[in-house]
Amino acid sequence: MNRTQLTIATTVILLLAFALGWFAYWLLHRFTRVAGGDMAEMDRLAQALHEAEETRDQAILYLEQREAELMGQIAQTEAELKATMEGLRDARTETEEMRGYIERMHAKG
């Protein structure tokens, strides 16, 4: 390899290294462009996300409390219904006994 070929090879290698370095810088700058206005936007979005998560947690807590309250009301209503049905059954039995008694009295009389 003579001196001219060495100079050309060195020039090509240096040019490729420069191009590769410039491309790496451009790529890095392109992907890390989160400075200034972009950072403020990211802070705003993070704050909005945090507020949305808090609202979601509050809604879940409210729904759980409401569900427990409604389940208690359902249990109470079912107990009242059962007591009412038992009272109705007793009243029907008593009514049948009274009818039987009245019929027997009319039959004797």
Backbone hydrogen bonds, N-H to C=O, Kabsch-Sander energy under -0.5 kcal/mol:
donor,donor_aa,acceptor,acceptor_aa,energy
6,L,2,N,-2.1
7,T,3,R,-2.1
8,I,4,T,-2.5
9,A,5,Q,-2.7
10,T,6,L,-2.5
11,T,7,T,-2.4
12,V,8,I,-2.6
13,I,9,A,-2.5
14,L,10,T,-2.7
15,L,11,T,-2.5
16,L,12,V,-2.6
17,A,13,I,-2.4
18,F,14,L,-2.6
19,A,15,L,-2.6
20,L,16,L,-2.8
21,G,17,A,-2.5
22,W,18,F,-2.9
23,F,19,A,-2.5
24,A,20,L,-2.4
25,Y,21,G,-2.5
26,W,22,W,-2.6
27,L,23,F,-2.7
28,L,24,A,-2.7
29,H,25,Y,-2.9
30,R,26,W,-2.3
31,F,27,L,-2.0
32,T,28,L,-1.7
33,R,30,R,-0.6
34,V,32,T,-1.4
38,D,35,A,-1.5
40,A,36,G,-1.8
41,E,37,G,-2.1
42,M,38,D,-2.3
43,D,39,M,-2.4
44,R,40,A,-2.3
45,L,41,E,-2.4
46,A,42,M,-2.4
47,Q,43,D,-2.4
48,A,44,R,-2.4
49,L,45,L,-2.5
50,H,46,A,-2.4
51,E,47,Q,-2.5
52,A,48,A,-2.3
53,E,49,L,-2.4
54,E,50,H,-2.2
55,T,51,E,-2.4
56,R,52,A,-2.4
57,D,53,E,-2.5
58,Q,54,E,-2.4
59,A,55,T,-2.4
60,I,56,R,-2.5
61,L,57,D,-2.3
62,Y,58,Q,-2.6
63,L,59,A,-2.6
64,E,60,I,-2.4
65,Q,61,L,-2.3
66,R,62,Y,-2.8
67,E,63,L,-2.6
68,A,64,E,-2.2
69,E,65,Q,-2.3
70,L,66,R,-2.7
71,M,67,E,-2.6
72,G,68,A,-2.0
73,Q,69,E,-2.1
74,I,70,L,-2.5
75,A,71,M,-2.4
76,Q,72,G,-2.4
77,T,73,Q,-2.7
78,E,74,I,-2.7
79,A,75,A,-2.2
80,E,76,Q,-2.5
81,L,77,T,-2.6
82,K,78,E,-2.4
83,A,79,A,-2.4
84,T,80,E,-2.6
85,M,81,L,-2.8
86,E,82,K,-2.3
87,G,83,A,-2.4
88,L,84,T,-2.7
89,R,85,M,-2.4
90,D,86,E,-2.4
91,A,87,G,-2.5
92,R,88,L,-2.6
93,T,89,R,-2.3
94,E,90,D,-2.6
95,T,91,A,-2.7
96,E,92,R,-2.7
97,E,93,T,-2.3
98,M,94,E,-2.5
99,R,95,T,-2.6
100,G,96,E,-2.6
101,Y,97,E,-2.4
102,I,98,M,-2.8
103,E,99,R,-3.1
104,R,100,G,-2.2
105,M,101,Y,-2.3
106,H,102,I,-2.4
107,A,103,E,-2.1
108,K,104,R,-2.0
109,G,105,M,-1.8
